[in-house]
């Protein structure tokens, strides 16, 4: 199968023109769109296919209010006004699913314990959270990822009685161009990269 390159328009949509939004237009996000996002993001690679991310999508005003209650004041206001928000969590019991997600070596769950478990859960749920951002943009939505919230309170509110811990949160929907400011500088290649 030949590899094709995305068009400039596609690259703009996902990266170059995409922005982190602080506000959204009054247009709903649907379950169909959320399922489409998940169907894309689940295909992104994770270490040994561990897939530790767990997502709680907040569409109702009540669920957004619960999320706002654990966020910083500035982020709480954004969450309340957004058509949708998500809590990206990490399942600390992800190794139990290894026979399902890594069937050619069902004993792979024994690879993960202690620091390796924590690091793998955090790293790979962060990757899956990034895939969420790209997938949402790919289907025409905008995203406002944020980390200004109380993880312990988020865990109590959304993951009580489970093995899941929160990683980060985001709002999403159809971005309001009035809610963003000028693009901030990005590091140039030489400042961030080295070829050896």
Rosetta blueprint (number, residue, H / E / L):
1 X L
2 X L
3 X L
4 X L
5 X L
6 X L
7 X L
8 X H
9 X H
10 X H
11 X H
12 X H
13 X H
14 X H
15 X H
16 X H
17 X L
18 X L
19 X L
20 X E
21 X L
22 X L
23 X L
24 X E
25 X L
26 X L
27 X L
28 X L
29 X L
30 X L
31 X H
32 X H
33 X H
34 X H
35 X H
36 X H
37 X H
38 X H
39 X H
40 X H
41 X H
42 X L
43 X L
44 X L
45 X L
46 X L
47 X H
48 X H
49 X H
50 X L
51 X L
52 X L
53 X E
54 X E
55 X E
56 X E
57 X E
58 X E
59 X L
60 X L
61 X H
62 X H
63 X H
64 X H
65 X H
66 X H
67 X H
68 X H
69 X L
70 X L
71 X E
72 X L
73 X H
74 X H
75 X H
76 X H
77 X H
78 X H
79 X H
80 X H
81 X H
82 X L
83 X L
84 X E
85 X E
86 X E
87 X E
88 X E
89 X E
90 X E
91 X E
92 X L
93 X L
94 X H
95 X H
96 X H
97 X H
98 X H
99 X H
100 X H
101 X H
102 X L
103 X H
104 X H
105 X H
106 X H
107 X H
108 X H
109 X H
110 X H
111 X H
112 X L
113 X L
114 X H
115 X H
116 X H
117 X H
118 X H
119 X H
120 X H
121 X H
122 X H
123 X H
124 X H
125 X H
126 X H
127 X H
128 X H
129 X H
130 X H
131 X H
132 X H
133 X H
134 X H
135 X H
136 X H
137 X H
138 X H
139 X L
140 X L
141 X L
142 X E
143 X E
144 X E
145 X E
146 X E
147 X L
148 X L
149 X E
150 X L
151 X H
152 X H
153 X H
154 X H
155 X H
156 X H
157 X H
158 X H
159 X H
160 X L
161 X L
162 X L
163 X L
164 X E
165 X E
166 X E
167 X E
168 X E
169 X E
170 X E
171 X E
172 X E
173 X E
174 X L
175 X E
176 X L
177 X H
178 X H
179 X H
180 X L
181 X L
182 X L
183 X L
184 X L
185 X L
186 X L
187 X L
188 X L
189 X H
190 X H
191 X H
192 X H
193 X L
194 X L
195 X L
196 X L
